[in-house]
């Protein structure tokens, strides 16, 4: 992933969510949630938590889009 989407603590959820939404639309939430699940199943707790934060950011974007 591009370095501009990584902060000091890893991926930046807002930027990553925006990119996912731009390329995948409504499927972005499912993609992020699946990634979190896959990482959790493989024992990567930190990675899973990071992708859960991204999922939440995607959900926020979807809610804003629905209100417009």
C-alpha positions in Angstrom: 0.0 0.0 0.0 1.2 3.5 -0.7 3.2 5.1 2.0 0.8 8.1 2.0 -1.8 5.9 3.6 0.5 4.9 6.5 0.9 7.1 9.6 3.3 6.6 12.4 0.9 4.0 13.9 0.1 2.1 10.7 -2.6 2.7 8.1 -4.7 5.9 8.4 -8.3 4.6 8.6 -9.9 7.6 7.0 -7.6 7.8 4.0 -7.7 4.0 3.5 -11.5 3.9 3.8 -11.8 6.7 1.3 -9.6 4.9 -1.2 -11.5 1.6 -0.7 -14.8 3.4 -1.2 -13.6 5.2 -4.3 -12.6 2.0 -6.0 -15.1 -0.4 -4.6 -18.2 1.6 -3.7 -20.6 -0.2 -1.3 -18.5 -3.3 -1.4 -15.7 -1.5 0.5 -17.3 -2.3 3.8 -17.4 -6.0 3.1 -13.8 -5.9 1.8 -12.5 -4.2 4.9 -14.5 -6.5 7.2 -13.2 -9.6 5.4 -9.7 -8.4 5.7 -10.1 -7.8 9.4 -11.6 -11.3 9.8 -8.8 -12.9 7.8 -6.1 -11.2 9.9 -7.8 -12.2 13.1 -8.0 -15.8 12.0 -4.3 -15.8 11.3 -3.5 -14.4 14.7 -2.7 -10.8 13.7 -4.6 -9.0 16.4 -3.1 -5.6 15.6 -3.8 -5.9 11.9 -7.3 -7.0 12.6 -8.0 -4.1 14.8 -6.5 -1.7 12.3 -8.9 -3.1 9.6 -11.8 -2.9 12.0 -11.1 0.8 12.4 -11.0 1.1 8.6 -14.4 -0.7 8.4 -15.8 1.8 10.8 -14.5 4.7 8.7 -16.1 3.1 5.6 -19.4 2.8 7.5 -19.2 6.5 8.2 -18.7 7.3 4.6 -21.6 5.1 3.6 -23.8 6.8 6.1 -22.9 10.2 4.8 -23.5 9.0 1.2 -27.0 7.7 2.2 -28.0 11.0 3.8 -27.1 13.0 0.6 
